[in-house]
Amino acid sequence: MLSSSDFASASWALVILVDHPSEGQKEVPLRVSGDLHIGGLMLKLVEKINIAQDWSDFALWWEQKHCWLLKTHWTLDKCGVQADAKLLFTPQHKLLQLRLPNMKTVRLRVSFSAVVFKAVSDICKTLISPGLYSKTMTPTYDPVNGTPASSTMTWFSDSPLAEQNCSILAFSQPPQSPEALADMYQCRSLMDKAKLNTGWLDSSRSLMEQGIQEDEQLLLRFKYYTFFDLNPKYDAVRINQLYEQARWAIVLEEIDCTEEEMLIFAALQYHISKLSSSAEIQDFTNESEVDEVEAALSNLEVTLEGGKADNALEDITDIPKLADNLKLFRPKKLILKAFKQYWFVFKDTSIAYFKNKELEQGEPIDKLNLRGCEVVPDVHVAGRKFGIKLLIPVADGMNEVYLRCDHEHQYAQWMAACILASKGKTMADSSYQPEVLNILSFLRMKNRNSTSSVASSIENIDMNPECFVSPRCAKKHKSKQLAARILEAHQNVAQMSLVEAKLRFIQAWQSLPEFGLTYYLVRFKGIKKDDILGVSYNRLIRIDAATGIPITTWRFTNMKQWNVNWEIRQVAIEFDQNVSIAFTCLSADCKIVHEYIGGYIFLSTRSKDQNETLDEDLFHKLTGGQE
């Protein structure tokens, strides 16, 4: 039993700052005790404020501890709240400006108390939920023009768009002017690219905990380069935003490509721009059109999604093989690049080569195991050069091997086999033939068909060619010359539908050697100089910071375990065959790299079943760390 005086001595004064929507911030004093739980404190506070409104979204933010008090059953004592605590009673959902991959900005009400993983998940549902090809959501339509609309979004742009018209997310925007591109463009070294990846937010902490303010602008990007369930019938928004992210990466040279490839990308952009602005292409939900597109893109989807799950059983009784004459070159110091012809046999995930076909049944000169290797195209179609560069991991680094094919069909078959073998797959895998067809298709796009009609059409065409290439590429050519080359390349893609052209652009982006690599400046344990670490969906690559040449590769499939020493901010990884590495991150917090590795391993555990529930707990277990 306590007397009233004893009770008074056990209680204490607590001043809470209330984020009132109409009156601004206002201090409210309360008399509380340590055994009062958070829910009771908020109830007491609302009663003291005495204003009739919906307070259900409000929660307490502890300024000194930089955390939310969301466990309403915990007492003040258990939370550690004392009289000097600075508490803010504020809405959990606040406005945030999000710059999308297409460089346009939307303004959304976002949870500042949920972890970023959950907040981003909710944002993505909001952006695609107005019925744009969603299987589960009921469409909401704009009463004026009949397009799907969202009441939670405001669009910031210089175009005369309705404020609630979010169907724009599924359509490509007009290309930027050359002047705007020049302002945005920066010539980036590998070091500069490493610095680009320092700003990723921690997925296991909330926006408020990471110092994000209301109405601040953040970039919303596809972070992990593994794309599930790309279906043109349902994913117009996602496909378009992926295309836009790829387009900007190309024109701003965030990813390297040859001039020949740059012109192919330019031709596809020009084609997509033409179709997007035409009056005929305005209805993505036309079922008959989508059905035709789906038939045409069935092969392409396999490549984009990494193979279909319903064909998981390979014909293991008869794994195909390739056998043909190819030319080989293995670089050695002080020796000129000279190719020599051998008889090559590709079986399972290995290539063996012999002096000639007659000796195939004997011992090979050498056998190359391609599991975990880097496969880089070395192609110049106009010059009839069809080469494959292989970087094969060995104990002390990488063995460099060049293969040269005679023609594009041979190249497509061997290149597709090498790509699958690097992932541990054989030619019996269901994705092999689609991969061959995609490589052939891309080669044909590169094949310039100069005709007189191109020259005559330049005078009559409304094109600003500098809008479709990087500023550095634009400076190398006169405008008419550049337009002519883009139109030549355009002839090979002119018959594509809009969604097919976007998917083809994404597929061509994926075929670039640098695709999917995220760079960080690191210092490996026991090494005296800094290196670049490349993180991809299936491997880590140590790269020489000065030359950009890969030194060695480690596959995630060979990883046994990894951990982080949070005190010294060091990531340590163990692989098969007693291989261990450790490094500290210099260009970013090690939590960012740790989350990238864990995130890709999480994605590798997912099946392609569209009904699979997202396992948020597993994601946080693999990426959250033990800080």
SVG drawing of the C-alpha trace seen along z (x, -y; Angstrom):
<svg xmlns="http://www.w3.org/2000/svg" viewBox="-16 -26 75 69">
<polyline fill="none" stroke="black" stroke-width="0.4" points="0.0,0.0 1.2,-3.5 0.2,-6.8 -0.6,-9.7 2.7,-11.4 4.6,-8.1 2.9,-8.0 3.8,-11.6 7.5,-10.9 7.4,-7.8 6.1,-9.9 8.0,-12.5 7.4,-15.1 7.8,-14.3 7.5,-16.8 6.4,-15.5 6.6,-17.5 3.5,-16.9 3.7,-17.2 0.2,-18.7 -1.0,-18.9 -2.6,-22.3 -0.9,-24.0 2.7,-22.9 4.9,-21.5 3.7,-22.0 5.1,-20.9 2.7,-18.9 3.8,-18.2 2.6,-15.0 3.0,-13.4 4.1,-9.8 5.7,-6.8 8.2,-4.2 5.6,-1.4 3.4,-3.2 3.5,-1.4 3.9,-3.2 0.3,-2.6 -0.9,-4.1 1.4,-7.1 0.0,-7.8 -3.5,-7.5 -2.8,-9.9 -1.2,-12.3 -4.1,-12.3 -6.5,-12.9 -4.3,-15.9 -4.3,-17.3 -8.1,-17.0 -8.5,-17.5 -10.9,-15.2 -9.1,-13.6 -7.7,-10.3 -4.5,-9.7 -4.0,-6.1 -1.0,-6.8 0.9,-8.7 3.7,-7.1 6.5,-8.2 10.0,-9.0 12.9,-9.2 15.3,-11.8 18.4,-11.0 18.2,-7.3 17.2,-7.8 14.5,-5.1 10.8,-4.6 8.9,-3.4 6.6,-0.9 6.3,1.8 3.3,0.4 3.2,3.0 6.7,2.1 6.9,-0.2 8.9,-3.4 11.3,-1.7 11.9,1.2 12.4,-1.3 14.8,-3.3 12.7,-6.5 13.5,-9.0 12.6,-12.7 15.3,-14.0 14.0,-12.0 13.1,-14.1 10.0,-12.4 8.2,-13.5 4.6,-12.4 4.4,-12.3 2.7,-10.6 4.4,-7.4 3.5,-8.0 5.0,-11.2 5.3,-12.6 8.4,-11.6 9.6,-12.6 10.8,-9.6 12.8,-10.0 12.0,-6.9 14.2,-5.2 12.8,-7.3 14.1,-10.4 10.6,-11.6 9.4,-12.3 6.4,-11.1 5.3,-12.2 4.0,-9.5 2.9,-9.0 5.4,-6.5 6.0,-4.8 8.9,-6.4 8.7,-3.8 8.7,-0.5 12.1,0.9 13.1,-0.2 12.5,3.3 8.8,3.1 8.5,-0.6 9.9,0.1 7.6,3.1 4.6,1.0 5.8,-1.8 6.1,0.7 2.6,2.1 1.3,-1.4 3.0,-2.3 1.6,0.8 -1.6,1.3 -4.0,-0.9 -4.8,2.0 -1.9,1.8 -1.7,5.6 -2.1,6.6 -3.7,10.0 -5.0,9.2 -5.9,5.5 -9.1,3.9 -8.4,1.1 -9.3,-2.5 -9.9,-4.6 -9.6,-8.3 -13.1,-9.7 -11.8,-12.1 -9.6,-9.9 -10.4,-6.4 -6.8,-5.6 -5.9,-3.8 -5.4,-6.4 -4.1,-6.5 -5.2,-8.9 -2.0,-8.6 0.4,-10.1 1.3,-13.4 3.4,-13.7 6.1,-16.3 7.1,-17.0 7.2,-19.7 4.6,-17.9 0.8,-18.8 -0.2,-15.6 -3.2,-15.2 -2.0,-15.2 -3.4,-11.7 -2.5,-10.1 -0.1,-7.3 -0.5,-5.4 2.5,-7.5 4.6,-5.0 4.1,-2.4 5.0,-4.7 8.4,-6.0 9.1,-9.6 10.4,-11.8 14.2,-11.8 16.1,-14.5 17.7,-17.3 21.4,-17.0 22.0,-19.9 20.3,-18.2 22.3,-15.0 25.5,-17.0 24.7,-18.6 24.0,-15.1 26.9,-13.3 30.2,-12.6 33.1,-10.7 33.4,-8.0 36.4,-5.9 36.1,-2.6 36.8,-4.5 33.9,-7.0 31.6,-4.1 32.5,-2.7 31.5,-6.0 28.1,-5.8 27.1,-2.9 27.7,-4.6 24.2,-5.9 22.1,-2.8 19.8,-2.9 19.9,-0.1 17.0,2.2 16.7,3.3 16.3,-0.2 13.5,-2.8 13.8,-6.0 13.6,-8.1 16.4,-6.1 18.6,-6.9 18.0,-10.6 15.6,-11.0 13.4,-14.0 9.8,-14.5 9.5,-15.6 13.1,-14.8 14.0,-13.4 15.3,-9.8 16.1,-7.7 14.1,-4.6 16.1,-2.1 16.3,1.7 19.1,2.6 19.5,6.4 20.0,7.4 17.8,10.6 14.4,9.9 11.6,12.3 8.3,12.9 8.7,10.3 5.4,10.7 4.3,8.2 0.7,8.9 0.9,7.8 4.2,5.9 4.0,2.8 5.1,0.5 8.0,2.7 9.2,3.4 9.1,-0.3 11.0,-1.4 13.6,1.4 14.0,0.1 14.4,-3.5 17.0,-2.5 18.9,-0.6 18.5,-3.5 20.0,-6.1 22.8,-3.7 23.8,-3.5 23.5,-7.2 25.3,-8.4 27.9,-5.7 27.3,-4.2 28.0,-0.9 30.6,-0.5 29.6,0.6 31.3,0.3 30.3,-2.3 28.6,0.4 26.5,1.4 25.7,-2.2 24.2,-2.7 22.0,0.4 20.8,-1.0 20.2,-4.3 18.2,-2.6 16.0,-0.8 15.5,-4.1 14.5,-5.9 12.0,-3.1 10.5,-3.0 10.3,-6.8 8.4,-6.8 6.0,-4.1 5.4,-5.7 4.5,-9.1 2.2,-7.7 -1.5,-7.8 -2.0,-4.1 0.0,-2.9 -2.0,-4.0 -3.7,-0.8 -1.4,1.6 -4.3,3.7 -5.4,4.8 -5.6,8.5 -5.2,9.6 -2.1,7.4 -0.6,8.8 -1.3,12.4 0.6,11.9 3.5,10.2 3.6,13.1 4.1,15.6 6.8,13.6 8.6,13.0 8.4,16.5 12.1,17.1 13.2,13.7 11.5,14.1 13.6,17.2 16.7,15.1 15.4,12.2 14.1,14.5 17.1,16.9 15.2,20.0 11.7,21.3 11.0,23.3 8.4,25.6 11.2,27.2 13.4,28.1 13.9,31.7 16.7,31.9 17.2,34.8 20.1,36.2 20.3,39.3 21.5,37.3 23.4,34.1 24.2,32.4 27.8,31.6 29.4,29.2 32.4,30.2 34.0,28.0 37.2,26.3 37.9,23.1 40.9,20.8 42.6,20.4 44.9,17.8 46.3,17.9 48.1,14.6 51.7,14.7 54.1,11.9 56.1,10.6 54.1,12.7 52.0,11.2 48.3,12.1 48.3,15.1 45.4,17.6 45.9,21.2 43.2,23.7 42.3,26.8 39.5,29.3 37.2,28.3 34.7,30.5 32.2,28.9 30.6,31.4 28.9,30.8 30.5,27.6 34.0,28.2 35.8,27.5 38.6,29.9 40.7,29.2 42.8,31.5 45.3,31.0 42.8,32.3 39.4,34.2 41.1,37.6 42.7,37.3 39.4,36.6 39.3,40.1 42.7,39.6 44.0,37.2 43.2,33.6 45.9,30.9 44.0,29.2 40.6,29.2 39.0,26.0 36.4,26.2 34.1,23.2 32.2,23.3 32.6,19.9 34.4,18.3 33.8,14.9 32.5,14.9 33.0,11.7 31.9,11.2 34.7,10.1 32.7,9.2 32.7,6.8 30.0,7.8 31.0,5.4 34.6,6.7 33.3,10.4 35.0,10.9 33.2,13.4 35.3,13.9 34.8,15.2 37.0,14.1 37.1,16.5 38.5,15.6 38.9,18.9 39.4,18.9 42.5,20.7 44.2,20.8 46.4,17.7 44.0,15.6 42.5,15.9 43.6,17.7 42.8,15.7 41.7,17.6 40.4,16.3 38.3,18.4 37.6,17.2 34.6,18.5 34.2,18.5 30.6,17.1 27.7,15.9 25.8,19.2 28.9,21.0 29.5,18.1 25.9,18.1 26.1,21.8 29.4,21.7 28.8,18.4 25.4,19.7 27.1,22.9 29.9,20.9 27.4,18.6 25.4,21.6 28.5,23.5 29.8,20.5 26.5,20.9 27.0,24.6 24.4,25.5 24.7,27.8 23.3,27.5 20.5,29.8 19.1,26.9 15.9,25.4 17.4,22.0 20.1,23.0 18.2,22.7 16.5,19.4 20.0,18.1 21.3,19.0 18.4,17.3 18.8,14.2 22.5,14.0 21.7,14.3 19.0,11.7 21.4,9.3 24.1,9.9 21.6,9.2 20.7,5.9 24.4,5.1 24.6,6.0 24.4,2.7 22.4,2.8 23.3,-0.4 20.8,-1.3 20.1,-4.3 16.7,-4.7 18.4,-5.6 20.3,-8.5 17.1,-9.8 15.0,-9.5 17.4,-11.5 16.3,-14.8 12.7,-14.0 13.0,-12.6 12.5,-14.5 15.3,-13.1 17.7,-14.6 20.3,-11.8 22.3,-13.3 19.4,-12.5 19.9,-8.7 23.7,-8.4 26.1,-9.5 27.5,-13.0 31.0,-11.5 29.7,-9.5 27.8,-12.4 31.0,-14.6 32.7,-12.0 30.2,-12.4 28.4,-15.1 24.7,-15.1 23.7,-13.9 26.3,-11.1 25.1,-10.0 21.5,-10.0 22.4,-8.0 24.1,-5.3 21.1,-5.1 18.7,-4.8 20.8,-2.0 20.7,-0.1 17.0,-0.9 16.2,1.1 16.9,4.3 14.4,3.4 11.8,1.5 9.2,4.3 9.3,4.8 6.3,4.0 6.7,1.5 7.0,4.0 9.2,6.3 11.6,3.5 11.8,2.6 12.4,6.2 15.0,6.5 16.8,3.4 16.8,4.9 18.2,8.2 20.9,6.3 21.8,4.4 22.0,7.8 24.4,9.1 27.0,6.3 30.1,7.6 29.7,5.1 26.0,5.8 24.9,6.4 28.3,5.5 28.2,3.1 31.6,1.7 33.2,0.9 36.7,-0.2 38.1,2.3 41.4,3.3 41.9,7.1 43.5,8.6 47.2,9.1 47.3,6.8 49.0,3.5 47.1,1.7 43.4,0.9 41.3,3.0 37.9,2.8 35.3,5.4 32.6,6.2 29.5,7.8 27.2,9.6 24.1,11.8 26.2,15.0 29.8,14.0 32.4,11.6 35.2,10.3 38.5,8.7 39.5,6.1 42.8,4.2 41.8,0.6 44.4,-0.9 43.9,1.3 40.3,2.5 41.4,6.1 39.8,8.9 42.3,10.6 40.1,13.5 36.5,14.5 34.6,16.3 31.2,17.9 28.4,17.7 27.7,21.4 31.1,22.2 30.6,20.1 30.4,21.9 29.8,19.0 30.4,15.3 30.4,12.9 31.1,9.3 33.3,8.1 31.4,5.0 34.1,3.6 36.7,3.3 34.1,3.3 35.6,6.3 33.8,8.8 35.2,12.4 34.1,15.1 34.9,18.8 34.7,20.8 35.2,24.5 38.7,25.9 39.9,24.0 39.8,20.6 39.2,17.6 39.1,13.9 38.6,10.9 38.3,7.2 37.4,3.8 35.3,1.4 36.7,-2.0 34.1,-3.6 31.0,-2.6 29.9,-1.1 30.5,2.6 26.8,3.1 26.0,2.1 28.3,4.8 27.1,7.3 23.5,6.6 24.3,7.0 25.8,10.4 23.0,11.5 20.4,10.1 21.7,12.0 21.9,15.2 18.3,14.6 17.2,14.2 18.9,17.4 16.7,19.3 13.5,18.0 11.6,20.1 10.0,18.6 6.5,19.6 4.4,16.4 2.4,17.5 5.5,17.7 5.2,15.5 8.1,13.1 10.0,14.4 10.9,11.1 12.3,12.8 14.8,14.8 15.9,11.6 16.6,9.9 18.4,12.9 20.7,12.9 21.2,9.2 20.5,7.6 23.8,8.2 24.4,8.3 25.3,4.6"/>
</svg>
